[in-house]
Amino acid sequence: MLVGMTYDLRDDYLAEGYTEEETAEFDRPDTIAAIEGALRELGFETDRIGHVRALVGRLAAGDRWDMVFNIAEGLHGIGREAQVPSLLDAYDIPYVFSDPLVQSLTLHKGMTKRVIRDLGLPTPDFRVVESEADAAAVDLPFPLFAKPVAEGTGKGVTPASKILTQDELRIQCRKLLHEFNQPVLVESYLPGREFTVGIVGTGDTAEAVATMEIVLLPEAEAEVYSYVNKERCEELVKYVPVIGAVAREAAELALAAYRGLLCRDAGRVDLRMDEAGRLQFLEVNPLAGLHPLHSDLPILCTQVGITYAELMRRIMESAMTRIRQPRACRVA
């Protein structure tokens, strides 16, 4: 089976003049090498395609694949994570991870929370701010938390994201609206512990493999899992495995959100406790990072004895159930 690989390489965009923060979600060469190595270990042939523009050229040239392992985040627009899946759907080429609807929905944190709320799952109260006038009309009690509505990897999140006054809200919303050219999500600030839950599988077969707590060290930017804290996580953050009642409760909420949003194959759900210690949904990542040593999902799997190759096998087996005549993976 020939597996194409679509991805955004950070170095490519840095060479074009984009900044470190603009490219924060993109992958390093060793991530691509690790994925390719695992796929080959599982017995697949691989073909590196690259970003969406490279995919367009390859499709136009007549190239085809039995499956595409897609981790391309895209660069422009709120629907950017849906670009590669949409093209592959148009050519009836199966791919790993969620479809265009899910990728577009979940990148927009406000729309995601509306669905989560409709599912009856707990999430902080929120408003979507599209202008300074919207910021002035926010009627939620302080403290609040503000971040770009459609970014990941902590982009736009700083200590100033925690907001205590109307003036701070106005200033921060104006800043984010200008810098990111997209709406701002303003939600009630949750002061409690923060967790992330790794999930593998699809629908009824999805399982929460592990939960870990994100603990900010004294040198970190306080109270927020910010862009700086994520970029320097090795020195500023401690990831602590969670077991027992809290882990079970986190897994139940994360799975309900993951399944309700129709995510596929693997992903990660972020949760935080409110002032009473109740878990609340923050966001979901249906394209979780896959660096074997630095990304949360592989770290979560390692904590419970799931090797990187085994994680890849489970992801591929989930995706291959959508092929009309699925073929079993094998470990070489």
C-alpha positions as CSV (number, residue, x, y, z in Angstrom):
1,M,0.0,0.0,0.0
2,L,1.3,3.4,-1.0
3,V,0.8,6.1,1.6
4,G,1.3,9.7,0.6
5,M,2.4,12.2,3.3
6,T,1.0,15.7,3.5
7,Y,2.5,18.2,6.0
8,D,3.7,21.8,6.5
9,L,7.4,21.9,7.2
10,R,8.3,24.8,9.4
11,D,11.7,25.4,7.7
12,D,10.0,25.9,4.4
13,Y,7.9,28.8,5.7
14,L,10.7,30.4,7.7
15,A,12.7,30.5,4.5
16,E,9.8,32.4,2.8
17,G,10.1,35.0,5.6
18,Y,7.3,34.0,7.9
19,T,8.0,34.4,11.7
20,E,8.6,31.8,14.4
21,E,5.1,32.5,15.8
22,E,3.4,32.3,12.4
23,T,4.9,28.9,11.8
24,A,4.5,27.6,15.4
25,E,2.0,24.9,14.4
26,F,4.2,23.5,11.6
27,D,6.4,20.4,11.8
28,R,10.1,19.8,12.0
29,P,12.0,17.5,9.7
30,D,12.5,14.9,12.4
31,T,8.7,14.7,12.9
32,I,8.3,13.8,9.2
33,A,11.1,11.3,9.4
34,A,9.7,9.7,12.5
35,I,6.2,9.3,10.9
36,E,7.7,7.9,7.7
37,G,9.9,5.5,9.6
38,A,7.0,4.2,11.6
39,L,4.9,3.7,8.5
40,R,7.6,1.8,6.8
41,E,8.1,-0.3,9.9
42,L,4.4,-1.2,9.6
43,G,5.0,-2.4,6.0
44,F,3.7,0.6,4.0
45,E,5.4,2.3,1.1
46,T,5.7,6.1,1.6
47,D,5.8,9.1,-0.7
48,R,6.4,12.6,0.7
49,I,4.1,15.1,-0.8
50,G,4.4,18.2,1.4
51,H,2.0,21.1,1.7
52,V,-1.3,21.8,0.0
53,R,0.2,23.6,-3.0
54,A,2.5,20.6,-3.6
55,L,-0.5,18.3,-3.3
56,V,-2.3,20.3,-6.0
57,G,0.6,19.9,-8.3
58,R,0.9,16.2,-7.7
59,L,-2.8,15.6,-8.3
60,A,-2.7,17.7,-11.5
61,A,0.2,15.6,-12.7
62,G,-1.9,12.4,-12.2
63,D,-0.3,11.1,-9.0
64,R,-2.5,9.0,-6.7
65,W,-2.1,7.1,-3.4
66,D,-3.9,4.3,-1.6
67,M,-4.0,6.5,1.5
68,V,-2.7,9.9,2.6
69,F,-1.3,10.5,6.1
70,N,-2.3,14.1,6.5
71,I,-1.0,16.4,9.2
72,A,-1.0,19.6,7.0
73,E,-2.3,22.5,9.1
74,G,-2.5,25.1,6.3
75,L,-1.5,28.7,6.4
76,H,-4.4,31.0,5.4
77,G,-8.0,31.2,6.5
78,I,-10.1,29.7,9.2
79,G,-10.8,26.7,7.0
80,R,-7.1,26.1,6.4
81,E,-6.9,22.7,8.1
82,A,-9.7,21.5,5.8
83,Q,-7.8,22.3,2.5
84,V,-6.0,19.0,2.1
85,P,-8.9,16.8,3.2
86,S,-11.2,18.6,0.8
87,L,-8.9,18.0,-2.1
88,L,-8.5,14.4,-1.2
89,D,-12.3,14.0,-1.0
90,A,-12.6,15.5,-4.4
91,Y,-10.3,12.8,-5.8
92,D,-11.8,10.0,-3.7
93,I,-8.5,9.3,-1.9
94,P,-8.7,8.1,1.6
95,Y,-6.8,9.9,4.3
96,V,-5.9,9.8,8.0
97,F,-7.7,12.0,10.5
98,S,-10.8,14.1,10.4
99,D,-12.8,15.3,7.4
100,P,-13.2,18.9,6.2
101,L,-16.3,19.6,8.2
102,V,-14.6,18.6,11.5
103,Q,-11.3,20.3,10.7
104,S,-13.1,23.6,9.9
105,L,-15.4,23.4,12.8
106,T,-12.8,22.6,15.5
107,L,-10.3,25.2,14.4
108,H,-13.0,27.9,15.2
109,K,-13.1,27.7,19.0
110,G,-16.4,29.6,19.2
111,M,-18.3,27.3,16.8
112,T,-16.8,24.3,18.5
113,K,-18.0,25.5,21.9
114,R,-21.5,26.1,20.5
115,V,-21.7,22.4,19.5
116,I,-20.2,21.3,22.8
117,R,-22.8,23.3,24.6
118,D,-25.6,21.8,22.4
119,L,-24.3,18.4,23.3
120,G,-24.9,19.3,27.0
121,L,-21.2,19.2,27.9
122,P,-19.6,21.7,30.3
123,T,-17.6,24.5,28.8
124,P,-16.9,28.1,30.1
125,D,-19.4,30.7,29.1
126,F,-18.1,32.8,26.2
127,R,-18.6,35.5,23.6
128,V,-17.0,35.8,20.1
129,V,-15.7,39.3,19.6
130,E,-15.4,40.5,16.0
131,S,-14.9,44.2,16.7
132,E,-14.1,46.7,19.5
133,A,-17.8,47.4,19.7
134,D,-18.4,43.7,20.5
135,A,-15.7,43.8,23.2
136,A,-17.5,46.7,24.9
137,A,-20.8,44.7,24.8
138,V,-19.3,41.6,26.6
139,D,-21.5,41.0,29.6
140,L,-19.6,38.2,31.4
141,P,-18.2,38.6,34.9
142,F,-14.4,39.0,35.4
143,P,-11.9,37.4,35.3
144,L,-12.1,36.5,31.6
145,F,-9.7,34.9,29.1
146,A,-9.1,36.1,25.5
147,K,-7.4,34.4,22.6
148,P,-7.6,34.2,18.8
149,V,-10.6,32.2,17.8
150,A,-8.7,30.0,15.3
151,E,-5.1,29.5,16.3
152,G,-3.2,26.7,18.0
153,T,0.1,26.1,19.8
154,G,-0.7,29.0,22.2
155,K,-0.5,31.6,19.5
156,G,-1.8,34.9,20.8
157,V,-1.9,33.6,24.4
158,T,0.2,35.6,26.9
159,P,-0.2,36.6,30.6
160,A,-2.3,39.5,29.2
161,S,-4.9,36.9,28.1
162,K,-6.2,36.8,31.6
163,I,-8.4,39.9,31.9
164,L,-9.6,41.6,35.1
165,T,-11.2,44.9,33.8
166,Q,-13.1,46.3,31.0
167,D,-10.1,48.4,29.9
168,E,-7.9,45.3,29.8
169,L,-10.6,43.6,27.7
170,R,-10.8,46.4,25.2
171,I,-7.0,46.7,24.9
172,Q,-6.4,42.9,24.5
173,C,-9.3,42.4,22.0
174,R,-8.0,45.3,19.9
175,K,-4.5,43.9,19.9
176,L,-5.6,40.4,19.0
177,L,-8.0,41.6,16.3
178,H,-5.2,43.6,14.7
179,E,-2.4,41.0,15.0
180,F,-4.3,37.9,13.9
181,N,-7.0,39.4,11.6
182,Q,-9.7,37.1,13.0
183,P,-12.3,37.2,15.8
184,V,-11.3,36.8,19.5
185,L,-12.8,34.2,21.8
186,V,-13.6,35.7,25.2
187,E,-14.6,33.2,27.9
188,S,-14.8,32.9,31.6
189,Y,-11.4,32.3,33.1
190,L,-11.0,28.9,34.8
191,P,-8.6,29.0,37.8
192,G,-8.2,25.3,38.3
193,R,-5.9,22.5,37.1
194,E,-5.4,21.9,33.4
195,F,-5.3,18.6,31.6
196,T,-5.0,17.1,28.2
197,V,-6.5,13.7,27.2
198,G,-5.1,11.6,24.3
199,I,-7.6,9.7,22.2
200,V,-7.1,7.0,19.6
201,G,-9.8,5.5,17.3
202,T,-13.1,6.6,15.8
203,G,-16.7,6.6,17.1
204,D,-17.5,3.7,19.4
205,T,-14.0,2.3,19.0
206,A,-12.3,5.5,20.2
207,E,-10.6,5.2,23.6
208,A,-8.9,7.7,25.9
209,V,-5.4,6.3,26.2
210,A,-4.1,8.6,28.9
211,T,-4.6,11.9,30.7
212,M,-1.8,14.2,31.9
213,E,-1.8,17.4,33.9
214,I,0.0,20.5,32.6
215,V,1.9,22.0,35.5
216,L,3.6,25.4,35.0
217,L,7.0,25.6,36.7
218,P,8.0,28.7,38.7
219,E,10.0,30.1,35.8
220,A,7.0,29.9,33.4
221,E,4.6,32.6,32.5
222,A,2.1,32.3,35.3
223,E,-1.5,31.1,35.1
224,V,-1.7,30.5,31.3
225,Y,-0.5,27.8,29.0
226,S,0.9,30.4,26.7
227,Y,2.8,30.4,23.4
228,V,6.1,31.0,25.3
229,N,5.4,28.2,27.7
230,K,4.5,25.8,24.9
231,E,7.6,26.7,22.8
232,R,9.9,26.3,25.8
233,C,8.0,23.4,27.4
234,E,11.1,21.4,28.2
235,E,12.2,24.0,30.7
236,L,8.9,25.7,31.7
237,V,6.3,22.9,31.9
238,K,6.0,19.6,33.7
239,Y,3.6,17.0,32.3
240,V,2.3,14.8,35.1
241,P,0.4,11.5,34.5
242,V,-3.1,11.4,36.0
243,I,-4.8,8.3,37.3
244,G,-7.8,7.5,39.5
245,A,-11.1,9.4,39.7
246,V,-9.9,12.6,38.0
247,A,-8.5,10.6,35.0
248,R,-11.8,8.7,34.6
249,E,-13.8,11.8,34.7
250,A,-11.5,13.5,32.2
251,A,-11.6,10.6,29.9
252,E,-15.4,10.5,30.0
253,L,-15.7,14.2,29.1
254,A,-13.0,14.1,26.5
255,L,-14.5,11.1,24.7
256,A,-18.0,12.6,24.8
257,A,-16.6,15.8,23.1
258,Y,-14.4,13.8,20.6
259,R,-17.2,11.6,19.5
260,G,-19.8,14.4,19.5
261,L,-17.6,16.4,17.2
262,L,-17.1,13.4,14.9
263,C,-13.3,13.4,15.2
264,R,-11.5,10.4,13.7
265,D,-8.4,8.2,14.2
266,A,-6.7,10.2,16.9
267,G,-6.6,13.6,18.6
268,R,-6.4,15.4,21.9
269,V,-8.9,17.2,24.1
270,D,-7.9,19.9,26.5
271,L,-9.8,20.4,29.8
272,R,-9.5,22.7,32.8
273,M,-11.2,22.8,36.2
274,D,-13.3,25.7,37.4
275,E,-13.2,27.2,40.9
276,A,-15.3,24.3,42.3
277,G,-13.0,21.7,40.8
278,R,-15.4,20.7,38.0
279,L,-13.9,19.8,34.6
280,Q,-14.7,21.9,31.6
281,F,-14.1,21.5,27.9
282,L,-11.6,24.0,26.5
283,E,-10.8,22.8,23.0
284,V,-10.1,19.8,20.8
285,N,-7.1,19.1,18.5
286,P,-8.0,16.7,15.7
287,L,-4.5,17.1,14.2
288,A,-2.5,16.5,17.3
289,G,1.3,16.9,17.1
290,L,3.2,13.7,16.4
291,H,6.8,14.4,17.2
292,P,7.8,11.2,19.1
293,L,9.5,13.0,22.0
294,H,8.0,16.5,22.2
295,S,4.3,16.3,21.2
296,D,1.6,15.7,23.8
297,L,-0.1,12.7,22.1
298,P,3.0,10.5,21.8
299,I,4.0,11.6,25.3
300,L,0.7,10.5,26.7
301,C,1.0,7.1,24.9
302,T,4.6,6.6,26.1
303,Q,3.4,7.1,29.7
304,V,1.1,4.1,29.4
305,G,3.5,1.9,27.5
306,I,2.2,2.5,23.9
307,T,5.2,2.9,21.6
308,Y,5.3,5.3,18.8
309,A,5.1,2.5,16.2
310,E,2.0,1.1,18.1
311,L,0.4,4.6,18.0
312,M,0.9,4.8,14.3
313,R,-0.5,1.3,13.8
314,R,-3.7,2.2,15.7
315,I,-4.1,5.4,13.7
316,M,-3.7,3.6,10.4
317,E,-6.0,0.7,11.4
318,S,-8.7,3.3,12.3
319,A,-8.3,5.1,9.0
320,M,-8.2,1.9,6.9
321,T,-11.7,1.0,8.0
322,R,-12.9,3.7,5.7
323,I,-11.3,2.0,2.6
324,R,-13.8,-0.1,0.7
325,Q,-11.6,-3.1,1.0
326,P,-9.5,-2.6,4.1
327,R,-6.2,-4.3,4.5
328,A,-4.7,-5.2,7.8
329,C,-1.5,-3.4,9.1
330,R,1.4,-5.5,10.0
331,V,4.4,-4.8,12.1
332,A,7.7,-5.7,10.3
